[in-house]
């Protein structure tokens, strides 16, 4: 059978995730991984989850092991409303939330319901790699807006919006991770957040706020969620249980205008009918019992120490001409090797010869830039592995520099 002739046109725009491919290499051997955005497995609340899972299966099996509503079980939605209220996010009611199979599913659905070929989606430069891959299938024009220490440069954004409007382009939405951004760890200043909302209102634009990391702020940074500042109902908010409970549960959620959420639900119906009711009941019970609330500060303290260990190792070992962001939160440090270095080309050598892995930074740039950059995850490896791994990467960079 020659399968090549069967593929749809859309498959031409599908690309293997560099992170997922990297994880496949890493599990095969003794490799220190700074690659995926994986939580520290020691921080999973295993005993609490074991007790909750047993309780759910014994006491709620009639519904937990059955098909569930596409929008999500009411127990979890109601607990999320309380949880989000504590985070400063006031949600109008259950019809304003949908539970998804990880927040990654939301990104795919957004492309499905909003994007026609040629439509513009504005993203940060750099931005979350899996968002790029999810959206590319729907053939948008992805436009990147550069960042500085205050996050997205909203003055550049406004000029780009004017330019695109003048060209007659349809801008479907602005995708942003304003707090502890992936991959940089930067957070958007309050002034920039206000300006972003003003731009969206002035030019009638939708904002998608992705918020997996705001639970892990290590510096006293003032911030409000864009959704909490939104007075025009033009921000849709998404988050996940992957970082605060367990990625294995595969649970995310979106909050927004009920009409928008309803369209998300219709698209989801044909994808998976519903998100696993079993894992939804487990998450609902974890929220109800306060497991997540008491667990987040513990994770935060461990991750702060790991971030500091990586920053210290970078300072100690990285060769002259290298630089990196000091992230205010999140799970990553974004770094740049001296300019001649191509981190994608160097990766194979790092994995095979030095036993260390990272994600090449070019994959996070929709304009193809960032060839000398890399994203380093500090939450998964141990502090000892962080020290050894950064030393190995630094040695590889120094060897590459000798070629120039």
KEMARLO-781217 format. One record per residue (C-alpha): residue number from 1; x, y, z. Coordinates in Angstrom, 2 decimals, padded with zeros to 5 digits. Example, Ala and Ser with C-alpha at 12.3 -4.5 7.8 and 13.67 -1.06 7.14 Angstrom:
<r dovo="1" u="012.30" v="-004.50" w="007.80"/>
<r dovo="2" u="013.67" v="-001.06" w="007.14"/>
This chain:
<r dovo="1" u="000.00" v="000.00" w="000.00"/>
<r dovo="2" u="001.40" v="003.42" w="-000.97"/>
<r dovo="3" u="000.08" v="005.69" w="001.75"/>
<r dovo="4" u="001.64" v="008.84" w="000.34"/>
<r dovo="5" u="-001.19" v="009.24" w="-002.18"/>
<r dovo="6" u="-003.81" v="009.11" w="000.60"/>
<r dovo="7" u="-002.66" v="012.03" w="002.75"/>
<r dovo="8" u="-004.85" v="015.14" w="002.84"/>
<r dovo="9" u="-003.49" v="018.58" w="001.98"/>
<r dovo="10" u="-003.57" v="019.48" w="005.68"/>
<r dovo="11" u="-000.93" v="016.85" w="006.50"/>
<r dovo="12" u="001.60" v="018.99" w="004.62"/>
<r dovo="13" u="001.34" v="021.48" w="007.46"/>
<r dovo="14" u="001.76" v="018.90" w="010.23"/>
<r dovo="15" u="005.16" v="018.85" w="011.87"/>
<r dovo="16" u="006.53" v="016.56" w="014.55"/>
<r dovo="17" u="006.99" v="018.43" w="017.80"/>
<r dovo="18" u="010.69" v="018.86" w="018.48"/>
<r dovo="19" u="009.93" v="018.49" w="022.18"/>
<r dovo="20" u="008.04" v="015.21" w="021.76"/>
<r dovo="21" u="010.75" v="013.82" w="019.46"/>
<r dovo="22" u="013.39" v="014.88" w="021.95"/>
<r dovo="23" u="011.61" v="013.12" w="024.80"/>
<r dovo="24" u="011.66" v="009.93" w="022.73"/>
<r dovo="25" u="015.45" v="010.13" w="022.47"/>
<r dovo="26" u="015.91" v="010.95" w="026.12"/>
<r dovo="27" u="014.06" v="007.92" w="027.51"/>
<r dovo="28" u="016.28" v="005.58" w="025.48"/>
<r dovo="29" u="019.50" v="006.40" w="027.30"/>
<r dovo="30" u="021.22" v="008.07" w="030.20"/>
<r dovo="31" u="020.57" v="011.65" w="029.12"/>
<r dovo="32" u="020.08" v="014.69" w="031.37"/>
<r dovo="33" u="016.95" v="016.33" w="029.99"/>
<r dovo="34" u="016.33" v="020.07" w="029.95"/>
<r dovo="35" u="013.90" v="019.40" w="027.10"/>
<r dovo="36" u="010.20" v="018.95" w="027.87"/>
<r dovo="37" u="008.22" v="021.15" w="030.24"/>
<r dovo="38" u="007.83" v="018.31" w="032.69"/>
<r dovo="39" u="007.08" v="018.77" w="036.38"/>
<r dovo="40" u="009.30" v="017.14" w="038.99"/>
<r dovo="41" u="007.70" v="013.67" w="039.50"/>
<r dovo="42" u="008.69" v="013.80" w="043.18"/>
<r dovo="43" u="006.21" v="016.66" w="043.56"/>
<r dovo="44" u="003.14" v="014.70" w="042.45"/>
<r dovo="45" u="000.78" v="014.32" w="045.45"/>
<r dovo="46" u="000.74" v="010.55" w="045.00"/>
<r dovo="47" u="-000.82" v="009.55" w="048.31"/>
<r dovo="48" u="-003.61" v="012.12" w="048.01"/>
<r dovo="49" u="-004.34" v="011.10" w="044.42"/>
<r dovo="50" u="-004.34" v="007.38" w="045.29"/>
<r dovo="51" u="-006.84" v="007.98" w="048.08"/>
<r dovo="52" u="-009.00" v="010.22" w="045.87"/>
<r dovo="53" u="-008.95" v="007.79" w="042.92"/>
<r dovo="54" u="-010.04" v="004.94" w="045.17"/>
<r dovo="55" u="-012.84" v="007.08" w="046.63"/>
<r dovo="56" u="-014.06" v="008.20" w="043.19"/>
<r dovo="57" u="-014.15" v="004.69" w="041.74"/>
<r dovo="58" u="-015.92" v="003.28" w="044.79"/>
<r dovo="59" u="-018.39" v="006.09" w="045.43"/>
<r dovo="60" u="-018.96" v="007.69" w="042.01"/>
<r dovo="61" u="-018.41" v="004.83" w="039.58"/>
<r dovo="62" u="-021.86" v="005.13" w="037.95"/>
<r dovo="63" u="-020.91" v="008.51" w="036.51"/>
<r dovo="64" u="-017.08" v="008.53" w="036.75"/>
<r dovo="65" u="-016.75" v="005.42" w="034.57"/>
<r dovo="66" u="-019.49" v="006.46" w="032.15"/>
<r dovo="67" u="-019.57" v="008.91" w="029.24"/>
<r dovo="68" u="-019.88" v="012.49" w="030.44"/>
<r dovo="69" u="-021.14" v="015.83" w="029.11"/>
<r dovo="70" u="-018.92" v="017.44" w="026.47"/>
<r dovo="71" u="-018.59" v="020.68" w="028.43"/>
<r dovo="72" u="-017.42" v="018.86" w="031.54"/>
<r dovo="73" u="-018.89" v="017.48" w="034.76"/>
<r dovo="74" u="-020.63" v="020.06" w="036.92"/>
<r dovo="75" u="-018.64" v="019.12" w="040.04"/>
<r dovo="76" u="-015.36" v="020.12" w="038.42"/>
<r dovo="77" u="-016.74" v="023.23" w="036.74"/>
<r dovo="78" u="-018.17" v="024.49" w="040.04"/>
<r dovo="79" u="-014.90" v="023.82" w="041.89"/>
<r dovo="80" u="-012.98" v="025.62" w="039.13"/>
<r dovo="81" u="-015.20" v="028.69" w="039.48"/>
<r dovo="82" u="-014.25" v="028.85" w="043.19"/>
<r dovo="83" u="-010.56" v="028.23" w="042.39"/>
<r dovo="84" u="-010.49" v="030.95" w="039.71"/>
<r dovo="85" u="-012.28" v="033.41" w="042.01"/>
<r dovo="86" u="-009.38" v="033.03" w="044.46"/>
<r dovo="87" u="-007.03" v="033.83" w="041.57"/>
<r dovo="88" u="-008.92" v="037.08" w="040.90"/>
<r dovo="89" u="-010.93" v="035.69" w="038.00"/>
<r dovo="90" u="-014.66" v="036.20" w="038.37"/>
<r dovo="91" u="-016.58" v="033.76" w="036.20"/>
<r dovo="92" u="-020.24" v="034.45" w="035.43"/>
<r dovo="93" u="-021.44" v="030.85" w="035.66"/>
<r dovo="94" u="-020.96" v="027.21" w="034.60"/>
<r dovo="95" u="-021.83" v="028.00" w="030.96"/>
<r dovo="96" u="-018.64" v="030.12" w="030.79"/>
<r dovo="97" u="-016.24" v="027.16" w="031.32"/>
<r dovo="98" u="-015.38" v="024.05" w="029.32"/>
<r dovo="99" u="-013.13" v="021.18" w="030.43"/>
<r dovo="100" u="-010.72" v="019.89" w="027.79"/>
<r dovo="101" u="-008.30" v="017.02" w="027.30"/>
<r dovo="102" u="-005.31" v="019.10" w="028.29"/>
<r dovo="103" u="-005.00" v="022.74" w="027.31"/>
<r dovo="104" u="-003.34" v="021.51" w="024.11"/>
<r dovo="105" u="-006.79" v="020.47" w="022.87"/>
<r dovo="106" u="-007.98" v="024.06" w="023.22"/>
<r dovo="107" u="-005.22" v="025.25" w="020.87"/>
<r dovo="108" u="-006.29" v="022.75" w="018.23"/>
<r dovo="109" u="-009.95" v="023.69" w="018.59"/>
<r dovo="110" u="-009.13" v="027.40" w="018.32"/>
<r dovo="111" u="-007.54" v="026.74" w="014.95"/>
<r dovo="112" u="-010.51" v="024.65" w="013.91"/>
<r dovo="113" u="-013.22" v="027.19" w="014.79"/>
<r dovo="114" u="-011.43" v="030.48" w="014.07"/>
<r dovo="115" u="-008.80" v="030.10" w="011.37"/>
<r dovo="116" u="-009.24" v="029.97" w="007.61"/>
<r dovo="117" u="-006.15" v="029.71" w="005.38"/>
<r dovo="118" u="-004.41" v="033.09" w="005.22"/>
<r dovo="119" u="-005.99" v="034.52" w="008.38"/>
<r dovo="120" u="-003.58" v="036.25" w="010.74"/>
<r dovo="121" u="-002.83" v="035.01" w="014.25"/>
<r dovo="122" u="-000.54" v="037.27" w="016.27"/>
<r dovo="123" u="001.84" v="035.57" w="018.71"/>
<r dovo="124" u="004.80" v="036.50" w="020.85"/>
<r dovo="125" u="008.31" v="036.11" w="019.45"/>
<r dovo="126" u="009.33" v="033.59" w="020.70"/>
<r dovo="127" u="006.18" v="031.70" w="021.69"/>
<r dovo="128" u="005.01" v="028.26" w="022.82"/>
<r dovo="129" u="006.13" v="025.66" w="020.27"/>
<r dovo="130" u="003.08" v="023.40" w="020.61"/>
<r dovo="131" u="000.78" v="026.37" w="019.92"/>
<r dovo="132" u="002.65" v="027.01" w="016.66"/>
<r dovo="133" u="002.33" v="023.36" w="015.65"/>
<r dovo="134" u="-001.36" v="023.17" w="016.56"/>
<r dovo="135" u="-002.26" v="026.30" w="014.59"/>
<r dovo="136" u="-000.09" v="025.65" w="011.53"/>
<r dovo="137" u="-002.37" v="022.85" w="010.36"/>
<r dovo="138" u="-005.08" v="025.47" w="009.71"/>
<r dovo="139" u="-002.70" v="027.54" w="007.52"/>
<r dovo="140" u="-002.73" v="030.93" w="009.23"/>
<r dovo="141" u="-000.19" v="033.68" w="008.72"/>
<r dovo="142" u="001.60" v="033.68" w="012.09"/>
<r dovo="143" u="002.96" v="037.11" w="012.97"/>
<r dovo="144" u="005.45" v="037.39" w="015.83"/>
<r dovo="145" u="005.77" v="040.42" w="018.13"/>
<r dovo="146" u="009.14" v="040.71" w="019.92"/>
<r dovo="147" u="009.55" v="040.72" w="023.71"/>
<r dovo="148" u="011.69" v="042.69" w="026.12"/>
<r dovo="149" u="011.95" v="042.61" w="029.92"/>
<r dovo="150" u="008.34" v="043.90" w="030.17"/>
<r dovo="151" u="006.93" v="041.24" w="027.87"/>
<r dovo="152" u="005.33" v="041.77" w="024.48"/>
<r dovo="153" u="006.27" v="045.12" w="022.93"/>
<r dovo="154" u="002.77" v="046.50" w="022.59"/>
<r dovo="155" u="003.92" v="049.59" w="020.69"/>
<r dovo="156" u="005.28" v="047.26" w="018.00"/>
<r dovo="157" u="002.04" v="045.28" w="018.21"/>
<r dovo="158" u="-000.10" v="048.34" w="017.51"/>
<r dovo="159" u="001.99" v="049.33" w="014.49"/>
<r dovo="160" u="001.79" v="045.78" w="013.14"/>
<r dovo="161" u="-002.00" v="045.69" w="013.65"/>
<r dovo="162" u="-002.35" v="048.98" w="011.73"/>
<r dovo="163" u="-000.18" v="047.61" w="008.94"/>
<r dovo="164" u="-002.11" v="044.35" w="008.69"/>
<r dovo="165" u="-005.47" v="046.15" w="008.72"/>
<r dovo="166" u="-004.25" v="048.49" w="005.98"/>
<r dovo="167" u="-003.31" v="045.45" w="003.88"/>
<r dovo="168" u="-006.82" v="044.08" w="004.35"/>
<r dovo="169" u="-005.69" v="041.09" w="006.43"/>
<r dovo="170" u="-008.12" v="039.37" w="008.79"/>
<r dovo="171" u="-006.63" v="039.21" w="012.29"/>
<r dovo="172" u="-008.40" v="036.40" w="014.12"/>
<r dovo="173" u="-006.78" v="036.64" w="017.54"/>
<r dovo="174" u="-003.73" v="037.54" w="019.62"/>
<r dovo="175" u="-002.26" v="034.55" w="021.46"/>
<r dovo="176" u="-000.26" v="035.46" w="024.56"/>
<r dovo="177" u="001.24" v="033.85" w="027.66"/>
<r dovo="178" u="001.50" v="037.08" w="029.66"/>
<r dovo="179" u="002.63" v="035.59" w="032.97"/>
<r dovo="180" u="005.84" v="033.53" w="033.21"/>
<r dovo="181" u="005.91" v="033.21" w="029.44"/>
<r dovo="182" u="006.95" v="030.02" w="027.66"/>
<r dovo="183" u="009.75" v="029.85" w="026.57"/>
<r dovo="184" u="011.30" v="032.96" w="028.17"/>
<r dovo="185" u="009.88" v="033.09" w="031.72"/>
<r dovo="186" u="009.19" v="036.82" w="031.29"/>
<r dovo="187" u="006.01" v="038.48" w="032.57"/>
<r dovo="188" u="004.17" v="041.33" w="030.88"/>
<r dovo="189" u="004.15" v="044.56" w="032.90"/>
<r dovo="190" u="000.86" v="046.04" w="034.07"/>
<r dovo="191" u="001.25" v="048.98" w="031.68"/>
<r dovo="192" u="001.71" v="046.61" w="028.75"/>
<r dovo="193" u="-001.31" v="044.54" w="029.83"/>
<r dovo="194" u="-003.46" v="047.68" w="029.87"/>
<r dovo="195" u="-002.12" v="048.76" w="026.49"/>
<r dovo="196" u="-002.76" v="045.29" w="025.01"/>
<r dovo="197" u="-006.39" v="045.44" w="026.13"/>
<r dovo="198" u="-006.71" v="048.98" w="024.73"/>
<r dovo="199" u="-005.36" v="047.82" w="021.36"/>
<r dovo="200" u="-007.74" v="044.86" w="021.31"/>
<r dovo="201" u="-010.68" v="047.16" w="022.06"/>
<r dovo="202" u="-009.63" v="049.83" w="019.55"/>
<r dovo="203" u="-009.19" v="047.37" w="016.68"/>
<r dovo="204" u="-011.88" v="044.88" w="017.75"/>
<r dovo="205" u="-009.56" v="041.92" w="018.38"/>
<r dovo="206" u="-009.87" v="038.71" w="020.40"/>
<r dovo="207" u="-007.18" v="037.84" w="022.96"/>
<r dovo="208" u="-006.39" v="034.26" w="023.97"/>
<r dovo="209" u="-004.68" v="034.27" w="027.39"/>
<r dovo="210" u="-002.77" v="031.05" w="028.06"/>
<r dovo="211" u="-001.96" v="030.70" w="031.76"/>
<r dovo="212" u="-000.18" v="027.49" w="032.81"/>
<r dovo="213" u="002.58" v="029.09" w="034.88"/>
<r dovo="214" u="001.28" v="032.04" w="036.94"/>
<r dovo="215" u="001.05" v="029.71" w="039.95"/>
<r dovo="216" u="004.88" v="029.66" w="040.01"/>
<r dovo="217" u="006.06" v="033.24" w="040.46"/>
<r dovo="218" u="009.42" v="033.45" w="042.25"/>
<r dovo="219" u="009.75" v="037.22" w="042.35"/>
<r dovo="220" u="007.36" v="039.85" w="043.81"/>
<r dovo="221" u="005.90" v="040.83" w="040.45"/>
<r dovo="222" u="002.66" v="042.82" w="040.27"/>
<r dovo="223" u="000.22" v="041.26" w="037.86"/>
<r dovo="224" u="-003.42" v="040.70" w="037.08"/>
<r dovo="225" u="-004.78" v="038.19" w="034.64"/>
<r dovo="226" u="-005.85" v="039.82" w="031.38"/>
<r dovo="227" u="-009.20" v="038.11" w="031.82"/>
<r dovo="228" u="-009.60" v="039.85" w="035.21"/>
<r dovo="229" u="-008.90" v="043.23" w="033.57"/>
<r dovo="230" u="-011.19" v="042.62" w="030.59"/>
<r dovo="231" u="-014.23" v="044.90" w="030.46"/>
<r dovo="232" u="-015.18" v="044.19" w="026.82"/>
<r dovo="233" u="-015.59" v="040.39" w="027.03"/>
<r dovo="234" u="-012.87" v="039.95" w="024.41"/>
<r dovo="235" u="-010.43" v="037.77" w="026.42"/>
<r dovo="236" u="-010.74" v="033.99" w="026.53"/>
<r dovo="237" u="-008.68" v="032.34" w="029.25"/>
<r dovo="238" u="-007.11" v="028.89" w="029.27"/>
<r dovo="239" u="-005.18" v="026.94" w="031.89"/>
<r dovo="240" u="-004.25" v="023.39" w="032.88"/>
<r dovo="241" u="-003.92" v="020.91" w="035.73"/>
<r dovo="242" u="-000.69" v="019.57" w="034.19"/>
<r dovo="243" u="001.63" v="021.81" w="036.20"/>
<r dovo="244" u="-000.32" v="022.11" w="039.47"/>
<r dovo="245" u="-001.50" v="018.50" w="039.85"/>
<r dovo="246" u="-000.36" v="016.03" w="037.18"/>
<r dovo="247" u="000.06" v="016.07" w="033.38"/>
<r dovo="248" u="-001.00" v="012.42" w="033.33"/>
<r dovo="249" u="-004.58" v="013.44" w="034.12"/>
<r dovo="250" u="-004.70" v="015.31" w="030.76"/>
<r dovo="251" u="-007.02" v="018.04" w="032.00"/>
<r dovo="252" u="-007.25" v="021.65" w="030.88"/>
<r dovo="253" u="-009.98" v="024.26" w="030.78"/>
<r dovo="254" u="-011.10" v="027.40" w="029.01"/>
<r dovo="255" u="-013.20" v="030.26" w="030.37"/>
<r dovo="256" u="-014.92" v="032.90" w="028.27"/>
<r dovo="257" u="-018.11" v="034.18" w="026.73"/>
<r dovo="258" u="-020.80" v="031.43" w="026.83"/>
<r dovo="259" u="-021.37" v="031.75" w="023.07"/>
<r dovo="260" u="-017.67" v="031.16" w="022.47"/>
<r dovo="261" u="-017.56" v="028.23" w="024.91"/>
<r dovo="262" u="-020.58" v="026.67" w="023.19"/>
<r dovo="263" u="-018.76" v="026.73" w="019.84"/>
<r dovo="264" u="-015.70" v="025.14" w="021.49"/>
<r dovo="265" u="-017.99" v="022.39" w="022.85"/>
<r dovo="266" u="-019.50" v="021.67" w="019.43"/>
<r dovo="267" u="-016.03" v="021.29" w="017.93"/>
<r dovo="268" u="-014.94" v="019.07" w="020.82"/>
<r dovo="269" u="-017.91" v="016.72" w="020.36"/>
<r dovo="270" u="-016.51" v="015.36" w="017.11"/>
<r dovo="271" u="-013.00" v="015.04" w="018.56"/>
<r dovo="272" u="-013.46" v="012.97" w="021.71"/>
<r dovo="273" u="-017.13" v="013.28" w="022.81"/>
<r dovo="274" u="-015.97" v="014.29" w="026.31"/>
<r dovo="275" u="-012.89" v="014.58" w="028.49"/>
<r dovo="276" u="-012.42" v="011.56" w="030.78"/>
<r dovo="277" u="-015.04" v="011.83" w="033.57"/>
<r dovo="278" u="-012.80" v="009.70" w="035.82"/>
<r dovo="279" u="-009.94" v="012.20" w="035.76"/>
<r dovo="280" u="-012.40" v="015.09" w="036.04"/>
<r dovo="281" u="-013.86" v="013.65" w="039.25"/>
<r dovo="282" u="-010.33" v="013.14" w="040.62"/>
<r dovo="283" u="-009.42" v="016.78" w="039.89"/>
<r dovo="284" u="-012.72" v="018.03" w="041.35"/>
<r dovo="285" u="-012.09" v="016.11" w="044.56"/>
<r dovo="286" u="-008.49" v="017.39" w="044.71"/>
<r dovo="287" u="-009.80" v="020.95" w="044.52"/>
<r dovo="288" u="-012.57" v="020.28" w="047.03"/>
<r dovo="289" u="-010.14" v="018.75" w="049.57"/>
<r dovo="290" u="-007.63" v="021.59" w="049.16"/>
<r dovo="291" u="-004.93" v="019.29" w="047.79"/>
<r dovo="292" u="-003.95" v="021.68" w="045.01"/>
<r dovo="293" u="-004.08" v="024.79" w="047.21"/>
<r dovo="294" u="-001.72" v="023.32" w="049.81"/>
<r dovo="295" u="000.46" v="021.68" w="047.16"/>
<r dovo="296" u="001.31" v="024.72" w="045.00"/>
<r dovo="297" u="003.50" v="026.49" w="047.64"/>
<r dovo="298" u="005.56" v="023.28" w="048.06"/>
<r dovo="299" u="006.14" v="022.96" w="044.32"/>
<r dovo="300" u="006.98" v="026.65" w="044.08"/>
<r dovo="301" u="009.71" v="026.42" w="046.72"/>
<r dovo="302" u="011.35" v="023.40" w="045.06"/>
<r dovo="303" u="011.24" v="025.01" w="041.62"/>
<r dovo="304" u="012.64" v="028.31" w="042.91"/>
<r dovo="305" u="015.72" v="026.44" w="044.19"/>
<r dovo="306" u="016.13" v="024.65" w="040.87"/>
<r dovo="307" u="015.82" v="027.90" w="038.93"/>
<r dovo="308" u="018.50" v="029.48" w="041.11"/>
<r dovo="309" u="020.74" v="026.42" w="040.67"/>
<r dovo="310" u="020.48" v="026.70" w="036.89"/>
<r dovo="311" u="021.13" v="030.45" w="036.92"/>
<r dovo="312" u="024.21" v="029.88" w="039.08"/>
<r dovo="313" u="025.46" v="027.11" w="036.76"/>
<r dovo="314" u="024.96" v="029.30" w="033.69"/>
<r dovo="315" u="026.92" v="032.09" w="035.35"/>
<r dovo="316" u="029.66" v="029.68" w="036.34"/>
<r dovo="317" u="030.13" v="027.73" w="033.10"/>
<r dovo="318" u="028.71" v="029.44" w="030.02"/>
<r dovo="319" u="031.35" v="030.83" w="027.65"/>
<r dovo="320" u="031.80" v="034.53" w="026.93"/>
<r dovo="321" u="029.20" v="035.93" w="024.54"/>
<r dovo="322" u="026.38" v="033.78" w="025.96"/>
<r dovo="323" u="023.35" v="035.35" w="027.64"/>
<r dovo="324" u="020.10" v="034.25" w="029.24"/>
<r dovo="325" u="016.87" v="035.51" w="030.79"/>
<r dovo="326" u="016.44" v="035.48" w="034.55"/>
<r dovo="327" u="012.86" v="034.24" w="034.64"/>
<r dovo="328" u="010.49" v="035.68" w="037.25"/>
<r dovo="329" u="008.61" v="032.39" w="037.29"/>
<r dovo="330" u="007.56" v="029.34" w="035.32"/>
<r dovo="331" u="009.65" v="026.33" w="034.36"/>
<r dovo="332" u="012.22" v="027.51" w="031.82"/>
<r dovo="333" u="015.31" v="029.61" w="031.21"/>
<r dovo="334" u="015.79" v="030.89" w="027.67"/>
<r dovo="335" u="019.43" v="031.24" w="026.68"/>
<r dovo="336" u="021.51" v="032.36" w="023.71"/>
<r dovo="337" u="024.88" v="030.94" w="022.69"/>
<r dovo="338" u="027.32" v="033.25" w="020.87"/>
<r dovo="339" u="025.87" v="034.09" w="017.43"/>
<r dovo="340" u="027.74" v="031.72" w="015.11"/>
<r dovo="341" u="026.35" v="028.73" w="017.03"/>
<r dovo="342" u="023.37" v="026.85" w="015.60"/>
<r dovo="343" u="021.78" v="025.11" w="018.60"/>
<r dovo="344" u="019.70" v="022.78" w="016.43"/>
<r dovo="345" u="022.81" v="021.43" w="014.73"/>
<r dovo="346" u="024.61" v="021.22" w="018.09"/>
<r dovo="347" u="021.79" v="019.25" w="019.75"/>
<r dovo="348" u="022.66" v="015.86" w="018.20"/>
<r dovo="349" u="026.21" v="016.19" w="019.49"/>
<r dovo="350" u="024.96" v="017.20" w="022.94"/>
<r dovo="351" u="022.64" v="014.19" w="023.16"/>
<r dovo="352" u="024.99" v="011.56" w="021.69"/>
<r dovo="353" u="028.37" v="012.72" w="022.98"/>
<r dovo="354" u="027.53" v="014.65" w="026.14"/>
<r dovo="355" u="024.31" v="013.04" w="027.32"/>
<r dovo="356" u="022.36" v="016.28" w="027.72"/>
<r dovo="357" u="019.28" v="017.60" w="025.89"/>
<r dovo="358" u="017.51" v="020.94" w="025.43"/>
<r dovo="359" u="015.03" v="022.37" w="022.92"/>
<r dovo="360" u="016.58" v="024.47" w="020.13"/>
<r dovo="361" u="015.14" v="027.97" w="020.30"/>
<r dovo="362" u="014.48" v="028.45" w="016.59"/>
<r dovo="363" u="011.40" v="026.23" w="016.91"/>
<r dovo="364" u="009.76" v="028.90" w="019.12"/>
<r dovo="365" u="010.23" v="031.68" w="016.54"/>
<r dovo="366" u="007.58" v="031.96" w="013.82"/>
<r dovo="367" u="009.92" v="034.09" w="011.70"/>
<r dovo="368" u="012.72" v="031.49" w="011.65"/>
<r dovo="369" u="015.05" v="033.52" w="013.88"/>
<r dovo="370" u="016.64" v="032.39" w="017.14"/>
<r dovo="371" u="019.11" v="029.92" w="015.60"/>
<r dovo="372" u="021.57" v="030.42" w="018.46"/>
<r dovo="373" u="018.99" v="030.12" w="021.25"/>
<r dovo="374" u="017.74" v="027.27" w="023.43"/>
<r dovo="375" u="015.06" v="026.59" w="026.02"/>
<r dovo="376" u="016.23" v="024.94" w="029.22"/>
<r dovo="377" u="013.75" v="023.29" w="031.60"/>
<r dovo="378" u="014.83" v="023.38" w="035.25"/>
<r dovo="379" u="011.85" v="021.71" w="036.96"/>
<r dovo="380" u="012.38" v="018.08" w="035.86"/>
<r dovo="381" u="016.11" v="017.42" w="036.50"/>
<r dovo="382" u="017.67" v="017.24" w="039.96"/>
<r dovo="383" u="019.89" v="020.08" w="041.21"/>
<r dovo="384" u="022.91" v="017.81" w="040.71"/>
<r dovo="385" u="021.87" v="017.08" w="037.11"/>
<r dovo="386" u="021.37" v="020.82" w="036.47"/>
<r dovo="387" u="024.99" v="021.52" w="037.45"/>
<r dovo="388" u="026.39" v="018.66" w="035.34"/>
<r dovo="389" u="024.09" v="019.31" w="032.37"/>
<r dovo="390" u="024.88" v="023.03" w="032.07"/>
<r dovo="391" u="028.59" v="022.24" w="032.34"/>
<r dovo="392" u="028.22" v="019.79" w="029.43"/>
<r dovo="393" u="026.28" v="022.24" w="027.25"/>
<r dovo="394" u="028.86" v="024.92" w="027.96"/>
<r dovo="395" u="031.67" v="022.58" w="026.92"/>
<r dovo="396" u="029.82" v="021.75" w="023.68"/>
<r dovo="397" u="029.38" v="025.46" w="022.91"/>
<r dovo="398" u="033.06" v="026.14" w="023.56"/>
<r dovo="399" u="034.05" v="023.32" w="021.19"/>
<r dovo="400" u="031.70" v="024.63" w="018.51"/>
<r dovo="401" u="033.17" v="028.12" w="018.90"/>
<r dovo="402" u="036.61" v="026.77" w="018.03"/>
<r dovo="403" u="035.32" v="026.08" w="014.50"/>
<r dovo="404" u="034.76" v="029.79" w="013.83"/>
